[in-house]
Amino acid sequence: MRSDATDLAEAIGSGRLCAVEAMQAALASAQRHEGLGAIAHLDAEQGLDAARAFDALSIDAPEKRVMAFGGVPTLAKDLGGPFAGFPVAAGSRLIGRRGGHVDSDLAERFRAAGLCLFGLTTSPEFGLSLASEPEIGPIARNPLAPILSAGGSSGGAAAAVASGIVSIAHATDAGGSIRVPAACCGLVGLKPSRGLVPAGPHFGNHLGGIATELAICRSVRDTSAMLAALAGNARGPFPPVALVETPNGRMRIGVLSETGSDHPTRPERCAVIEEAARRLERDGHVLVPVAFSQIEAIAAISRRAFVDIVCINLAETITRFDLDVTRTERLTQAVIERGLSLSARSLWQSLNAMVLVSRDLWRLFDRLDCLISPILASAPLPIGSFPSDHADTELHFERMAAFAPLAALANASGFPAITLPFGADEDGLPLPVQMMAPMGADALLLRLAAVLEQDGRWQHRFPVAGLPA
């Protein structure tokens, strides 16, 4: 089934429906799919006000002409750069829906693209999991099989987009948090190059450069349009990155179809990497085998750097604001304790190791234009697979590594990475692939992803709310 945000924007732009009708349909769908737990905070009146404001614009209003998603309903994540009027809780009773008084730079660009916000999507407490099941609720369930997780930490966003409540939703990625939920739910998720998309002001959770923000989408063209609307002139805190030109003609596609014995990937999920690579080969590109041993060390370093950075970040945040740690989940308390015990020397070693990860990946890409690999080692996991009622942080982060062995590599290096479905398994669940490219080569990933998408191996199960038949 082909239905995405571009289709909905075109329907609104052509007058087949108005933004208010689209918003009303999204709100009705949110109520109908309430059991999925996709939405943590809903404000119908703000959503309708935004839709009314769009409908009130004259047909030839200058701002309307440049809106990629004029009048399209959307949701923001309950974690990340703030959206005015939508106070975040970060999945925690500790925060209690504070803030939401100003727009981040990213939020301003969301609104400038014509997107109409009406709520916040579920995330795990402080984004610490690859499942979105905070103790305060709700639990984000996979629309394709509600006994399974929608992934994390942008699981609510993925559940909302896959179920058709919205056609596109804000998401963040510090260790796979855009790509893992997208892969779980049969969606497209791009982690952009570091420095390409705004990360501030009013958002201190930059996580040493591993975190970035964009969206979870239903199509590659939506992802391309969203990146075009949000990227550029990011004004720090990292050096600005410009999109590089996509090479013409034959590209060298590195093929990594396994993830080693410590965190093995299921055979059917390895096989789909080979299938996707052969599809790109038929398009004229050259395949270059890549052994897991070539990236094994830097993948492990990336995971360790992710753990150290999220632990020290959360510990520092709790300390700076003198927050009551006892109001957080047991696992969160253990993460904070781990961060407080981390020495400056250990953190510095992790930060330096991240630099070497980027250097070693650049060396790999001296002979490659793109690397295709698995993103998930297995099918989406059952609800409860990432419990937070314990204090064993090593076990928790090992479970994350076992589920998405290569996810943190793009975050540590800063390189762009995209995931999309390339078929379904025998249970009808998506078989996703991940592609990674050098810094600034986001357009190359989108071009190759579009080739794979054209094969039509995956069809969305649910239509977009409000989209005329």
MIMIBA-380642 format. One line per field, with one value per residue (C-alpha): x, y, z. Coordinates in nm, 2 decimals. Layout:
BEGIN
east = X	...
north = Y	...
up = Z	...
end
This chain:
BEGIN
east = 0.00	0.15	0.04	0.28	0.31	0.38	0.05	-0.14	0.03	-0.07	-0.43	-0.45	-0.27	-0.51	-0.82	-0.94	-0.94	-0.84	-0.59	-0.86	-1.01	-0.67	-0.62	-0.96	-0.89	-0.55	-0.72	-0.98	-0.71	-0.52	-0.83	-0.89	-0.53	-0.50	-0.41	-0.08	0.05	0.21	0.11	0.23	0.07	-0.21	-0.33	-0.62	-0.69	-0.33	-0.34	-0.67	-0.54	-0.24	-0.46	-0.70	-0.40	-0.28	-0.63	-0.65	-0.35	-0.44	-0.37	-0.09	0.07	0.45	0.51	0.26	0.44	0.76	0.59	0.69	0.42	0.16	-0.12	0.01	-0.05	0.25	0.38	0.70	0.90	0.88	1.25	1.47	1.46	1.15	0.84	0.65	0.33	0.43	0.61	0.82	0.85	1.12	0.93	0.98	0.77	1.08	1.02	0.64	0.58	0.80	0.91	0.77	0.79	1.00	1.08	1.42	1.56	1.45	1.09	1.08	1.18	0.91	0.65	0.79	0.75	0.38	0.36	0.08	0.17	-0.08	0.11	0.42	0.52	0.62	0.98	1.16	1.28	1.55	1.58	1.78	1.64	1.57	1.21	0.97	0.80	0.84	0.70	0.47	0.33	0.21	0.38	0.45	0.34	0.42	0.12	0.22	0.21	0.10	0.27	0.60	0.79	0.79	1.15	1.32	1.38	1.16	0.92	0.61	0.69	0.73	0.40	0.22	0.36	0.32	-0.04	-0.12	-0.21	0.03	0.23	0.56	0.69	0.98	1.25	1.60	1.89	2.19	2.24	2.00	1.69	1.55	1.67	1.58	1.21	1.18	1.33	1.09	0.78	0.86	0.95	1.23	1.47	1.77	2.02	2.17	2.54	2.66	2.62	2.37	2.05	2.00	2.06	1.98	1.94	1.74	1.85	2.15	2.14	2.38	2.56	2.90	2.80	2.64	2.28	2.09	1.73	1.51	1.20	1.05	0.88	0.68	0.88	1.22	1.07	0.93	1.27	1.43	1.18	1.22	1.59	1.58	1.34	1.54	1.91	2.17	2.29	2.26	2.45	2.65	2.75	2.93	3.10	2.84	2.82	2.72	2.57	2.82	2.73	2.62	2.87	2.74	2.76	2.89	2.93	3.13	2.88	3.04	2.84	2.86	2.61	2.70	2.77	3.00	2.96	2.92	2.61	2.50	2.23	1.95	2.02	1.71	1.82	2.17	2.02	1.82	2.14	2.28	1.95	1.95	2.31	2.24	1.95	2.20	2.44	2.17	2.15	2.51	2.70	3.00	2.98	3.27	3.26	3.34	3.43	3.30	3.66	3.72	3.47	3.44	3.68	3.53	3.17	3.27	3.44	3.12	2.90	3.12	3.15	2.77	2.73	2.99	2.84	2.47	2.57	2.78	2.52	2.24	2.44	2.55	2.19	2.05	2.34	2.31	1.94	1.95	1.68	1.53	1.69	1.45	1.17	1.33	1.32	1.57	1.77	1.79	1.92	2.19	2.28	2.32	2.53	2.75	2.79	2.88	3.15	3.30	3.64	3.75	4.02	3.78	3.55	3.84	3.95	3.60	3.59	3.93	3.83	3.53	3.77	3.96	3.63	3.56	3.92	3.90	3.56	3.70	3.98	3.72	3.53	3.85	3.75	3.37	3.09	2.84	2.82	2.51	2.46	2.20	2.04	1.85	1.99	1.64	1.27	1.12	1.13	0.84	0.71	0.92	1.25	1.42	1.30	1.40	1.32	1.68	2.03	2.24	2.35	2.60	2.32	2.09	2.34	2.45	2.09	2.08	2.40	2.27	1.96	2.12	2.50	2.60	2.36	2.60	2.87	2.70	2.65	3.01	3.15	2.90	2.84	2.49	2.30	1.95	1.73	1.43	1.24	1.33	1.07	0.90	0.97	0.73	0.54	0.49	0.74	0.98	1.33	1.52	1.86	2.09	2.32	2.59	2.80	3.07	3.00	2.78	2.68	2.31	2.19	2.38	2.20	1.86	1.93	2.03	1.74	1.50	1.63	1.55	1.21	1.11	1.12	0.80	0.90	0.73	0.38	0.23	-0.04	-0.23	-0.34	-0.26	-0.55	-0.74	-0.59	-0.87	-0.90
north = 0.00	0.33	0.62	0.87	1.23	1.35	1.20	1.36	1.70	1.68	1.59	1.90	2.12	2.02	2.09	1.73	1.78	2.06	2.06	2.05	1.74	1.58	1.67	1.54	1.21	1.18	1.25	0.98	0.74	0.81	0.72	0.41	0.29	0.40	0.05	0.07	0.32	0.54	0.88	0.98	1.33	1.45	1.81	1.80	2.17	2.28	2.04	2.18	2.54	2.47	2.31	2.61	2.85	2.66	2.66	3.03	3.10	3.23	2.99	3.20	3.29	3.28	3.06	2.81	2.77	2.64	2.40	2.04	1.91	2.18	2.09	1.74	1.63	1.51	1.42	1.51	1.27	1.29	1.35	1.59	1.95	2.12	2.22	2.51	2.41	2.05	1.99	1.67	1.42	1.21	0.90	0.97	1.07	1.27	1.54	1.57	1.75	2.05	2.30	2.33	2.71	2.77	2.61	2.46	2.55	2.21	2.27	2.60	2.42	2.15	2.42	2.61	2.28	2.31	2.02	2.06	1.91	1.76	1.55	1.37	1.01	0.75	0.69	0.49	0.68	0.92	0.72	0.45	0.15	-0.01	-0.06	0.22	0.08	0.34	0.25	0.56	0.42	0.39	0.09	0.14	-0.17	-0.28	-0.22	-0.53	-0.76	-0.58	-0.85	-0.72	-0.41	-0.11	-0.05	0.24	0.49	0.65	0.35	0.57	0.76	0.43	0.29	0.61	0.62	0.25	0.25	0.55	0.78	1.02	0.98	1.12	1.19	1.35	1.12	1.12	0.88	0.85	0.48	0.36	0.52	0.63	0.33	0.05	0.14	0.21	-0.14	-0.30	-0.14	-0.15	0.22	0.44	0.59	0.81	0.92	1.22	1.32	1.49	1.87	1.86	1.91	2.17	2.05	2.36	2.59	2.50	2.13	2.05	1.67	1.67	1.37	1.45	1.45	1.10	1.23	1.37	1.44	1.39	1.18	0.83	0.81	0.58	0.64	0.74	1.05	1.17	1.12	1.32	1.60	1.61	1.63	1.91	2.10	2.06	2.04	2.31	2.62	2.42	2.69	2.45	2.31	2.10	2.20	2.25	1.97	2.02	1.75	1.62	1.54	1.19	1.01	0.94	0.60	0.29	0.29	0.06	-0.11	-0.28	-0.59	-0.69	-0.98	-1.10	-0.96	-1.21	-1.48	-1.26	-1.09	-1.31	-1.20	-1.45	-1.62	-1.48	-1.13	-1.19	-1.33	-1.01	-0.81	-1.02	-0.99	-0.61	-0.59	-0.80	-0.56	-0.27	-0.47	-0.51	-0.13	-0.12	-0.09	-0.30	-0.52	-0.54	-0.81	-0.68	-0.92	-0.85	-0.86	-0.53	-0.34	-0.56	-0.35	-0.02	-0.15	-0.26	0.08	0.26	0.06	0.13	0.50	0.52	0.36	0.59	0.91	0.83	0.74	1.05	1.27	1.15	1.17	1.53	1.63	1.49	1.65	1.99	2.02	1.85	1.61	1.33	1.01	0.79	0.90	0.73	0.36	0.12	0.08	0.46	0.49	0.23	0.42	0.74	0.56	0.43	0.78	0.92	0.66	0.71	0.87	1.16	0.95	0.67	0.92	1.09	0.75	0.69	1.03	0.98	0.63	0.78	0.99	0.68	0.51	0.79	0.77	0.40	0.42	0.68	0.44	0.17	0.42	0.50	0.19	0.21	0.45	0.28	-0.01	-0.23	-0.44	-0.57	-0.34	-0.59	-0.93	-1.08	-1.00	-0.74	-0.87	-0.94	-0.67	-0.69	-0.79	-0.48	-0.47	-0.17	-0.31	-0.41	-0.25	-0.46	-0.19	-0.42	-0.68	-0.41	-0.26	-0.61	-0.69	-0.38	-0.48	-0.82	-0.68	-0.41	-0.49	-0.22	0.06	0.27	0.27	0.56	0.76	0.73	0.81	1.08	0.91	0.90	0.57	0.47	0.17	0.05	-0.27	-0.50	-0.77	-0.97	-1.28	-1.58	-1.40	-1.09	-0.89	-0.66	-0.77	-0.44	-0.34	-0.06	0.14	0.37	0.63	0.89	1.22	1.44	1.16	1.15	1.21	0.90	0.69	0.83	0.76	0.39	0.35	0.47	0.19	-0.07	0.08	0.06	-0.32	-0.30	-0.58	-0.42	-0.28	-0.07	-0.25	0.06	0.36	0.72	0.87	1.12	1.03	1.00	0.66
up = 0.00	-0.11	0.12	0.27	0.39	0.04	-0.08	0.21	0.15	-0.22	-0.13	0.10	-0.15	-0.43	-0.21	-0.19	0.19	0.42	0.70	0.96	0.81	0.80	1.17	1.26	1.09	1.27	1.61	1.53	1.43	1.75	1.95	1.75	1.79	2.15	2.25	2.06	2.32	2.05	2.20	2.55	2.54	2.31	2.27	2.02	2.04	1.96	1.66	1.54	1.59	1.38	1.11	1.11	1.08	0.77	0.61	0.68	0.46	0.12	-0.17	-0.30	0.04	-0.01	0.30	0.17	-0.16	0.01	0.25	0.17	0.41	0.42	0.66	0.74	1.10	1.29	1.64	1.82	2.04	2.41	2.42	2.22	2.10	2.25	2.06	2.22	2.38	2.42	2.76	2.76	3.03	2.87	2.97	3.33	3.64	3.75	3.48	3.50	3.17	3.23	2.97	2.63	2.63	2.32	1.99	1.91	1.57	1.45	1.58	1.39	1.07	1.13	1.15	0.85	0.65	0.72	0.97	1.23	1.57	1.81	2.06	2.18	2.11	2.37	2.45	2.72	3.03	2.91	2.59	2.76	2.57	2.23	2.35	2.44	2.75	3.03	3.37	3.36	3.04	2.78	2.63	2.25	2.07	1.72	1.49	1.28	1.59	1.91	2.13	1.99	2.07	1.83	1.91	2.09	2.17	1.90	1.93	1.98	1.66	1.47	1.60	1.51	1.16	1.09	1.21	0.99	1.28	1.12	0.80	0.95	1.30	1.47	1.60	1.76	1.72	1.96	1.93	1.67	1.81	1.47	1.27	1.51	1.55	1.18	1.11	1.36	1.20	0.83	0.79	0.66	0.91	0.83	1.09	0.92	0.91	1.23	1.20	0.91	1.11	1.39	1.74	1.94	2.11	2.42	2.40	2.60	2.53	2.24	2.39	2.27	1.90	1.89	1.89	1.60	1.51	1.20	1.15	1.09	0.75	0.53	0.21	0.09	-0.09	0.24	0.41	0.12	0.15	0.53	0.51	0.25	0.48	0.80	0.69	0.66	0.86	1.18	1.38	1.59	1.83	1.57	1.25	0.97	0.72	0.36	0.14	-0.10	-0.46	-0.53	-0.76	-1.11	-1.26	-1.09	-0.72	-0.50	-0.26	0.04	0.15	0.51	0.56	0.91	1.25	1.41	1.67	1.97	1.84	1.54	1.30	1.20	0.86	0.69	0.79	0.66	0.34	0.27	0.28	-0.01	-0.20	-0.16	-0.27	-0.58	-0.66	-0.65	-0.86	-1.13	-1.13	-1.24	-0.91	-0.81	-0.50	-0.26	0.01	0.36	0.64	0.98	1.11	0.93	1.15	1.46	1.67	1.58	1.63	1.98	2.05	1.93	2.16	2.46	2.38	2.36	2.70	2.86	2.71	2.79	3.15	3.22	3.04	3.26	3.58	3.50	3.42	3.75	3.95	3.78	3.85	4.18	4.08	4.30	4.16	4.36	4.13	3.83	3.73	3.89	3.57	3.53	3.88	3.80	3.48	3.69	3.94	3.66	3.52	3.86	3.90	3.56	3.58	3.36	3.22	3.12	2.95	2.77	2.64	2.50	2.33	2.18	2.06	1.88	1.68	1.58	1.48	1.24	1.10	1.05	0.88	0.65	0.55	0.48	0.26	0.06	-0.14	-0.09	-0.16	0.06	0.31	0.33	0.64	0.89	1.14	1.35	1.45	1.48	1.43	1.67	2.02	2.25	2.49	2.81	2.64	2.78	3.14	3.35	3.70	3.77	3.82	3.59	3.33	3.17	3.10	2.96	2.72	2.61	2.53	2.31	2.14	2.07	1.91	1.70	1.68	1.43	1.53	1.73	1.46	1.27	1.59	1.71	1.37	1.28	0.94	0.79	0.80	0.67	0.72	0.51	0.47	0.18	0.21	0.48	0.68	0.70	0.98	0.77	0.97	0.78	0.67	0.70	0.56	0.67	0.45	0.56	0.37	0.44	0.61	0.40	0.16	0.29	-0.07	-0.19	0.07	-0.03	-0.40	-0.33	-0.09	-0.36	-0.59	-0.33	-0.25	-0.61	-0.60	-0.39	-0.16	0.14	0.15	0.44	0.62	0.73	0.53	0.64	0.84	0.63	0.29	0.04	-0.13
end
